[in-house]
Amino acid sequence: MPTEDIYPDQAPTQGSELTGIVEAVAEVTHSSATKGDKFLGAGRLYEKGVLCKEVVLDEKFQEVGGFSVLKTQASLYKEIWLNYGHIASNQVLTDLYYYSQVVVVSEIMTSIVDMNRYHLEQVSSEMIDSWETKIEVAEKLEFNIGWLRERLEDIKKKFAEEKKLQDTLREQVQTKAQVIEAEQQFILAKEQLLALETKVFPLLMERQNFIGKCSGGLLLLNCGTNLSLVTGSSGEGCNYDRRTY
């Protein structure tokens, strides 16, 4: 059964190495005996039926614990097998579909490799959806991936927390940019105010000097003219009027 018949979508090319999330997938941190207490199939050979033995795979595969896996995934799969047991199960896909078991396991291993290789900040929602789809298929086939489901739930939780932090950080960065812009506008306005003050002060001085020079009565035609010359202190102005009329 071709891989594309089971998974029409391509496996993600980008992923996340999740430090502290899938460490049990990448390295053995506990003894096989300790793991065996929880995972009874840890380190046990895969029980093949007669039909399984008749399936001939090409040189890209090799057996690990009695199950055929891609050579490129063999090292990591061996660590998984020793800690959790084989991923495949013949509960739903019987020995008649051994090749399909191999295909499904290789697809799941592709996701595990991605989880183990990339950083959390490289994870996308599309990648998580792809992992979720593959694990759901394996769960329907009653494969031994309960431990992987736990890891995926941890990843989803960490991803949601990281996304929330990123959104908060983005908001803070935007707010900071707005404050910086407002500060720059304030500095520009302050510079403009100082420039206006340098122009206003000389004008105030000029006006004060002008008022000082023109401090006499407003009826005078000439600011330098003596008021007595206009009103006539000796009454000569009145006599001039009488002579005229």
Salt bridges, closest charged atoms under 4 A:
GLU17 OE1 - HIS119 ND1 3.95
GLU63 OE2 - LYS48 NZ 2.43
GLU107 OE1 - LYS134 NZ 3.43
ASP114 OD1 - ARG117 NH2 3.17
GLU132 OE1 - ARG149 NH1 2.96
GLU132 OE1 - LYS156 NZ 3.29
GLU139 OE2 - ARG149 NE 2.82
GLU150 OE1 - ARG151 NH1 3.75
GLU153 OE2 - ARG149 NH1 2.88
GLU153 OE2 - LYS156 NZ 3.31
ASP167 OD2 - LYS163 NZ 3.34
ASP167 OD1 - ARG170 NH1 2.80
